[in-house]
Amino acid sequence: MFGFGKKKEKKPKPEVKEESVVLTAERKEKLTQTISQKRASLEQSAGDEQAKIHEEIGLALFELGEDDQAIDSFEKSIELKKSVGDGYKTLLKLYNRKRAEAAKAKDEKALQVYLNKMDHMMQVSKDVTRGVR
């Protein structure tokens, strides 16, 4: 009647593939210009403003498919100011992607690096929630 104690049939989960968005030449040029402008404005900024600029650069780099450079920019942003905005979410997504690649390649060292980075991101989330700077 209720099915208590019975094993449910497991249905295979469909593979989720990230949508690959094709960037137009115009969009690539605009993103490249934005990155250049933001990098130039880094010199005149400090503190929270610098963190915001690094996050914006990271988002543009991510959209261009420059994952390693995007990771570097997001890490600088989080280092300057802990936050859980779009940059945080994208960085976590990139770490997860890198972790999956390392697991698929059976690269234990890289896998451990990205698991540790993901743990650090969870700590950042906790700190932001608690109001710890």
FILOVEX-794354 format. One record per residue (C-alpha): residue in three letters; x, y, z. Coordinates in steps of 0.1 Angstrom, whole numbers, plus 5000, padded with zeros to 4 digits. Example, Ala and Ser with C-alpha at 12.3 -4.5 7.8 and 13.67 -1.06 7.14 Angstrom:
2
Ala512349555078;Ser513749895071;
END
This chain:
133
Met500050005000;Phe502650265011;Gly505650084998;Phe507650105031;Gly510749895030;Lys510549844992;Lys513449954971;Lys512550214945;Glu513750174910;Lys516550414903;Lys516050604871;Pro519250714854;Lys519851084858;Pro520251274825;Glu523651424820;Val523651794826;Lys525851974801;Glu526652334804;Glu525252534776;Ser528052674754;Val527253024744;Val528853134712;Leu530153484716;Thr529953724687;Ala533053914677;Glu531354234689;Arg530754084724;Lys534353954726;Glu535654304717;Lys533354464742;Leu534454224770;Thr538154274761;Gln537654654762;Thr535854624796;Ile538654414810;Ser541254674798;Gln539354964813;Lys538754794846;Arg542454694849;Ala543455054843;Ser540955174870;Leu542454934895;Glu545355174901;Gln543055454912;Ser541055244935;Ala541555074969;Gly539854834993;Asp536254734986;Glu536254914952;Gln539254714941;Ala537554394951;Lys534454494931;Ile536654564900;His538554234903;Glu535154064905;Glu533954244873;Ile537154154855;Gly536653794866;Leu533153784853;Ala534253914819;Leu537153664817;Phe534753384826;Glu532453484798;Leu535353484774;Gly536253134786;Glu539553234802;Asp538853024833;Asp542353034849;Gln542553404846;Ala539053444859;Ile539953224889;Asp542953444896;Ser540753764895;Phe538053614916;Glu540553504942;Lys541953854944;Ser538453994949;Ile537653754977;Glu540953814993;Leu540254194994;Lys536654165005;Lys534753855015;Ser531353844997;Val528953584983;Gly527853764951;Asp528153664915;Gly531953634917;Tyr531753394946;Lys529153174928;Thr531153174896;Leu534453094914;Leu532752804931;Lys531452684898;Leu534952714883;Tyr536552524912;Asn533952254908;Arg534652224871;Lys538452204878;Arg537851944905;Ala535751734881;Glu538451754855;Ala541151654880;Ala538951354891;Lys538451254855;Ala542151274848;Lys542851084881;Asp545151374892;Glu545051334930;Lys547151634937;Ala545051874916;Leu541851714930;Gln543051784965;Val543952144956;Tyr540452214943;Leu538752034972;Asn540752254996;Lys539752564977;Met536152464978;Asp536452415015;His537952765018;Met534952904998;Met532552745023;Gln534452915051;Val534153245033;Ser530353195031;Lys530253115068;Asp532253425076;Val530053645055;Thr526953505071;Arg528353565106;Gly529653905097;Val533353815102;Arg535754025081;
END
